[in-house]
Amino acid sequence: MEDALRNVFEGPLLYLLIAWGVITAIFLILIAWRSVLSSHEDDQIFIDAAEAHMANEQQELIKKINMLSRPILTSGITSGVLLLVIVGIFVYQGLKNF
């Protein structure tokens, strides 16, 4: 049984698992980074001439948060698809060897 399980995690499935791990790690890092940026975002800013620099900082922060949306979505979808492919291959090989 152990030998059969070892054979399952060799070859293309191993490379898919490594790719899934890397992409999922990137996905989690991007989510954490967006969370850190969001924690610095203020809900309200009362702007006068002296606080105009704070408004500019908030606008830059919002731009950074919005720029992360596409990579987060892409890496999340890629991670999910890779996971489904890995599970599909694993089940297929299990049924084939059964």
Secondary structure as a PSIPRED ss2 file (coil, helix, strand):
# PSIPRED VFORMAT (PSIPRED V4.0)

   1 M C   1.000  0.000  0.000
   2 E H   0.000  1.000  0.000
   3 D H   0.000  1.000  0.000
   4 A H   0.000  1.000  0.000
   5 L H   0.000  1.000  0.000
   6 R H   0.000  1.000  0.000
   7 N H   0.000  1.000  0.000
   8 V H   0.000  1.000  0.000
   9 F C   1.000  0.000  0.000
  10 E C   1.000  0.000  0.000
  11 G C   1.000  0.000  0.000
  12 P H   0.000  1.000  0.000
  13 L H   0.000  1.000  0.000
  14 L H   0.000  1.000  0.000
  15 Y H   0.000  1.000  0.000
  16 L H   0.000  1.000  0.000
  17 L H   0.000  1.000  0.000
  18 I H   0.000  1.000  0.000
  19 A H   0.000  1.000  0.000
  20 W H   0.000  1.000  0.000
  21 G H   0.000  1.000  0.000
  22 V H   0.000  1.000  0.000
  23 I H   0.000  1.000  0.000
  24 T H   0.000  1.000  0.000
  25 A H   0.000  1.000  0.000
  26 I H   0.000  1.000  0.000
  27 F H   0.000  1.000  0.000
  28 L H   0.000  1.000  0.000
  29 I H   0.000  1.000  0.000
  30 L H   0.000  1.000  0.000
  31 I H   0.000  1.000  0.000
  32 A H   0.000  1.000  0.000
  33 W H   0.000  1.000  0.000
  34 R H   0.000  1.000  0.000
  35 S H   0.000  1.000  0.000
  36 V H   0.000  1.000  0.000
  37 L H   0.000  1.000  0.000
  38 S H   0.000  1.000  0.000
  39 S H   0.000  1.000  0.000
  40 H C   1.000  0.000  0.000
  41 E C   1.000  0.000  0.000
  42 D C   1.000  0.000  0.000
  43 D C   1.000  0.000  0.000
  44 Q C   1.000  0.000  0.000
  45 I C   1.000  0.000  0.000
  46 F C   1.000  0.000  0.000
  47 I C   1.000  0.000  0.000
  48 D C   1.000  0.000  0.000
  49 A H   0.000  1.000  0.000
  50 A H   0.000  1.000  0.000
  51 E H   0.000  1.000  0.000
  52 A H   0.000  1.000  0.000
  53 H H   0.000  1.000  0.000
  54 M H   0.000  1.000  0.000
  55 A H   0.000  1.000  0.000
  56 N H   0.000  1.000  0.000
  57 E H   0.000  1.000  0.000
  58 Q H   0.000  1.000  0.000
  59 Q H   0.000  1.000  0.000
  60 E H   0.000  1.000  0.000
  61 L H   0.000  1.000  0.000
  62 I H   0.000  1.000  0.000
  63 K H   0.000  1.000  0.000
  64 K H   0.000  1.000  0.000
  65 I H   0.000  1.000  0.000
  66 N H   0.000  1.000  0.000
  67 M H   0.000  1.000  0.000
  68 L H   0.000  1.000  0.000
  69 S H   0.000  1.000  0.000
  70 R H   0.000  1.000  0.000
  71 P H   0.000  1.000  0.000
  72 I H   0.000  1.000  0.000
  73 L H   0.000  1.000  0.000
  74 T H   0.000  1.000  0.000
  75 S H   0.000  1.000  0.000
  76 G H   0.000  1.000  0.000
  77 I H   0.000  1.000  0.000
  78 T H   0.000  1.000  0.000
  79 S H   0.000  1.000  0.000
  80 G H   0.000  1.000  0.000
  81 V H   0.000  1.000  0.000
  82 L H   0.000  1.000  0.000
  83 L H   0.000  1.000  0.000
  84 L H   0.000  1.000  0.000
  85 V H   0.000  1.000  0.000
  86 I H   0.000  1.000  0.000
  87 V H   0.000  1.000  0.000
  88 G H   0.000  1.000  0.000
  89 I H   0.000  1.000  0.000
  90 F H   0.000  1.000  0.000
  91 V H   0.000  1.000  0.000
  92 Y H   0.000  1.000  0.000
  93 Q H   0.000  1.000  0.000
  94 G H   0.000  1.000  0.000
  95 L H   0.000  1.000  0.000
  96 K H   0.000  1.000  0.000
  97 N H   0.000  1.000  0.000
  98 F C   1.000  0.000  0.000
